[in-house]
């Protein structure tokens, strides 16, 4: 799992049919101390996140798992799976 900050929305008039009805958000990956890490990515939203939210997202094959009813494949490389309320770093 990865930590990120939602910085915007992605609108696409033409997309893979498996993405119909799914929200896409722009996420800035973060280090756990809150500093940006790399460039922004597009991620599908499963938790009704919005701009300004700190989120947990998954990538690779795990990104498609929330959309896998039998015989369904969703074209995604990143999926938001949680909204973060607080991060505590110790030591």
DOPATOR-533352 format. One record per residue: x, y, z of N, C-alpha, C in turn; residue in one letter; residue number from 1. Coordinates in nm, 2 decimals, m for minus. Atoms other than C-alpha are relative to their C-alpha. Example, Ala and Ser with C-alpha at 12.3 -4.5 7.8 and 13.67 -1.06 7.14 Angstrom:
<pts>
((0.09,m0.12,0.00),(1.23,m0.45,0.78),(0.09,0.12,0.00),'A',1)
((m0.09,m0.11,0.00),(1.37,m0.11,0.71),(m0.08,0.11,0.08),'S',2)
</pts>
This chain:
<pts>
((0.08,m0.12,0.00),(0.00,0.00,0.00),(0.09,0.12,0.00),'X',1)
((m0.08,m0.12,0.02),(0.11,0.35,m0.07),(m0.09,0.12,0.05),'X',2)
((0.06,m0.12,m0.05),(0.03,0.69,0.08),(0.00,0.11,m0.11),'X',3)
((0.01,m0.11,0.10),(m0.09,0.98,m0.15),(m0.09,0.11,0.04),'X',4)
((0.09,m0.11,m0.03),(m0.27,1.31,m0.16),(m0.07,0.03,m0.13),'X',5)
((0.08,m0.03,0.12),(m0.56,1.37,m0.41),(0.02,0.15,m0.03),'X',6)
((m0.03,m0.14,0.04),(m0.47,1.68,m0.61),(m0.10,0.04,m0.11),'X',7)
((0.09,m0.04,0.11),(m0.74,1.67,m0.88),(m0.08,m0.12,m0.05),'X',8)
((0.08,0.10,0.07),(m0.98,1.48,m1.10),(0.05,m0.02,m0.14),'X',9)
((m0.03,0.03,0.14),(m0.93,1.31,m1.44),(m0.13,m0.02,m0.07),'X',10)
((0.12,0.02,0.08),(m1.20,1.34,m1.70),(0.04,m0.06,m0.13),'X',11)
((m0.03,0.06,0.13),(m1.20,1.12,m2.01),(m0.12,m0.03,m0.07),'X',12)
((0.12,0.02,0.08),(m1.46,1.12,m2.28),(0.01,m0.14,m0.07),'X',13)
((m0.02,0.13,0.06),(m1.30,0.81,m2.44),(0.09,m0.08,0.09),'X',14)
((m0.07,0.08,m0.09),(m1.18,0.53,m2.23),(m0.03,m0.15,m0.02),'X',15)
((0.02,0.14,0.00),(m1.16,0.15,m2.19),(m0.14,m0.02,0.05),'X',16)
((0.14,0.03,m0.05),(m1.52,0.01,m2.15),(0.00,m0.04,0.15),'X',17)
((0.00,0.05,m0.14),(m1.42,m0.14,m1.81),(0.01,0.12,0.10),'X',18)
((m0.01,m0.12,m0.08),(m1.37,0.22,m1.68),(m0.13,0.08,0.01),'X',19)
((0.13,m0.07,0.00),(m1.73,0.33,m1.75),(m0.06,0.00,0.14),'X',20)
((0.06,m0.02,m0.13),(m1.89,0.47,m1.44),(0.09,0.00,0.12),'X',21)
((m0.10,0.00,m0.11),(m1.57,0.47,m1.24),(0.07,0.14,0.01),'X',22)
((m0.07,m0.13,m0.01),(m1.41,0.79,m1.10),(0.15,m0.01,0.00),'X',23)
((m0.15,0.00,0.01),(m1.05,0.87,m1.18),(0.05,0.13,0.07),'X',24)
((m0.06,m0.11,m0.07),(m0.85,1.10,m0.95),(0.15,0.01,m0.02),'X',25)
((m0.15,m0.02,0.01),(m0.50,1.25,m0.97),(0.06,0.00,0.14),'X',26)
((m0.06,0.02,m0.13),(m0.29,1.14,m0.68),(0.15,0.03,0.00),'X',27)
((m0.14,m0.03,m0.02),(0.05,1.28,m0.57),(0.05,m0.10,0.11),'X',28)
((m0.05,0.09,m0.10),(0.24,0.99,m0.40),(0.08,0.08,0.10),'X',29)
((m0.06,m0.06,m0.11),(0.38,1.08,m0.06),(0.09,m0.10,0.07),'X',30)
((m0.07,0.08,m0.10),(0.65,0.95,0.17),(m0.08,0.01,0.13),'X',31)
((0.08,0.00,m0.12),(0.51,0.87,0.52),(0.02,0.12,0.09),'X',32)
((m0.01,m0.13,m0.07),(0.65,1.20,0.65),(m0.07,0.11,m0.07),'X',33)
((0.09,m0.10,0.06),(0.42,1.38,0.41),(0.07,0.07,m0.12),'X',34)
((m0.07,m0.07,0.11),(0.68,1.49,0.15),(m0.03,m0.07,m0.13),'X',35)
((0.04,0.06,0.13),(0.60,1.43,m0.22),(0.11,m0.10,m0.05),'X',36)
((m0.09,0.10,0.05),(0.76,1.13,m0.39),(m0.04,m0.03,m0.14),'X',37)
((0.02,0.03,0.14),(0.78,1.12,m0.77),(m0.11,0.09,m0.05),'X',38)
((0.10,m0.07,0.07),(0.52,1.24,m1.01),(m0.14,m0.05,0.03),'X',39)
((0.14,0.03,m0.02),(0.14,1.24,m0.99),(m0.04,m0.12,m0.09),'X',40)
((0.06,0.11,0.07),(m0.06,0.93,m1.10),(m0.15,0.01,m0.01),'X',41)
((0.15,0.01,0.01),(m0.42,0.86,m1.21),(m0.04,m0.13,0.07),'X',42)
((0.04,0.12,m0.07),(m0.60,0.62,m0.98),(m0.16,0.00,0.00),'X',43)
((0.14,0.02,m0.01),(m0.95,0.48,m0.97),(m0.04,0.02,0.15),'X',44)
((0.04,m0.03,m0.14),(m1.15,0.58,m0.66),(m0.11,m0.10,0.04),'X',45)
((0.10,0.09,m0.05),(m1.34,0.32,m0.45),(m0.06,0.05,0.13),'X',46)
((0.04,m0.04,m0.14),(m1.39,0.52,m0.13),(m0.06,0.15,0.00),'X',47)
((0.05,m0.13,0.01),(m1.54,0.85,m0.25),(0.09,0.11,0.05),'X',48)
((m0.10,m0.10,m0.04),(m1.22,1.05,m0.19),(m0.02,0.12,m0.09),'X',49)
((0.00,m0.12,0.08),(m1.18,1.40,m0.32),(0.12,0.08,0.01),'X',50)
((m0.12,m0.09,0.00),(m0.93,1.68,m0.38),(0.03,0.04,0.15),'X',51)
((m0.04,m0.04,m0.13),(m0.73,1.75,m0.06),(0.01,m0.12,0.10),'X',52)
((m0.01,0.12,m0.09),(m0.78,1.40,0.09),(0.13,m0.07,0.00),'X',53)
((m0.12,0.09,0.00),(m0.48,1.19,0.20),(m0.06,m0.14,m0.01),'X',54)
((0.06,0.13,0.03),(m0.54,0.84,0.08),(0.11,m0.11,0.00),'X',55)
((m0.09,0.12,0.02),(m0.40,0.49,0.07),(m0.04,m0.06,m0.14),'X',56)
((0.03,0.06,0.13),(m0.37,0.34,m0.28),(0.08,m0.12,m0.02),'X',57)
((m0.07,0.12,0.04),(m0.26,0.01,m0.43),(0.03,0.01,m0.14),'X',58)
((m0.04,0.01,0.14),(m0.08,m0.06,m0.76),(0.01,m0.14,m0.04),'X',59)
((m0.03,0.13,0.07),(m0.01,m0.34,m1.00),(m0.13,m0.09,0.00),'X',60)
((0.11,0.09,0.01),(m0.24,m0.65,m1.00),(m0.10,0.03,0.12),'X',61)
((0.09,m0.03,m0.12),(m0.38,m0.55,m0.65),(m0.10,0.11,m0.03),'X',62)
((0.09,m0.11,0.04),(m0.53,m0.24,m0.81),(m0.13,m0.05,m0.06),'X',63)
((0.13,0.05,0.07),(m0.79,m0.45,m1.00),(m0.08,m0.08,0.09),'X',64)
((0.08,0.08,m0.09),(m0.90,m0.66,m0.70),(m0.13,0.06,0.04),'X',65)
((0.13,m0.05,m0.04),(m1.17,m0.43,m0.58),(m0.11,0.00,m0.10),'X',66)
((0.09,0.00,0.11),(m1.34,m0.45,m0.92),(m0.03,m0.14,m0.06),'X',67)
((0.00,0.13,0.05),(m1.33,m0.83,m0.96),(m0.12,m0.09,0.03),'X',68)
((0.10,0.11,m0.01),(m1.67,m0.99,m0.96),(0.04,m0.10,m0.10),'X',69)
((m0.04,0.10,0.10),(m1.65,m1.31,m1.16),(0.00,0.05,m0.14),'X',70)
((m0.01,m0.04,0.15),(m1.54,m1.26,m1.52),(0.01,0.14,m0.03),'X',71)
((m0.02,m0.14,0.03),(m1.47,m0.89,m1.48),(0.14,0.04,0.01),'X',72)
((m0.14,m0.05,0.00),(m1.14,m0.72,m1.56),(m0.01,0.15,m0.02),'X',73)
((m0.01,m0.15,0.01),(m1.08,m0.35,m1.50),(0.14,0.04,m0.03),'X',74)
((m0.13,m0.05,0.04),(m0.80,m0.17,m1.67),(0.05,0.11,0.09),'X',75)
((m0.06,m0.10,m0.10),(m0.62,0.00,m1.38),(0.13,m0.04,0.05),'X',76)
((m0.13,0.03,m0.06),(m0.27,0.03,m1.25),(0.01,0.06,0.14),'X',77)
((0.01,m0.06,m0.14),(m0.37,0.23,m0.93),(m0.14,0.01,0.04),'X',78)
((0.14,m0.01,m0.05),(m0.68,0.22,m0.71),(0.01,0.05,0.14),'X',79)
((0.01,m0.05,m0.14),(m0.76,0.43,m0.40),(m0.09,m0.09,0.08),'X',80)
((0.07,0.10,m0.09),(m0.87,0.19,m0.12),(m0.03,0.05,0.14),'X',81)
((0.02,m0.06,m0.14),(m0.88,0.42,0.19),(0.03,0.14,0.00),'X',82)
((m0.03,m0.14,m0.04),(m0.90,0.77,0.32),(0.07,0.00,0.13),'X',83)
((m0.08,0.00,m0.13),(m0.64,0.84,0.59),(m0.05,0.12,0.09),'X',84)
((0.04,m0.10,m0.10),(m0.75,1.02,0.90),(0.12,0.06,0.07),'X',85)
((m0.12,m0.05,m0.08),(m0.41,1.05,1.07),(0.12,m0.10,m0.03),'X',86)
((m0.13,0.08,0.01),(m0.05,0.93,1.03),(0.08,0.03,0.12),'X',87)
((m0.09,m0.02,m0.12),(0.16,0.88,1.35),(0.13,m0.07,m0.03),'X',88)
((m0.13,0.05,0.02),(0.53,0.84,1.31),(0.07,m0.01,0.14),'X',89)
((m0.07,0.00,m0.12),(0.73,0.72,1.61),(0.14,m0.04,m0.02),'X',90)
((m0.14,0.03,m0.01),(1.10,0.71,1.68),(0.08,0.03,m0.11),'X',91)
</pts>
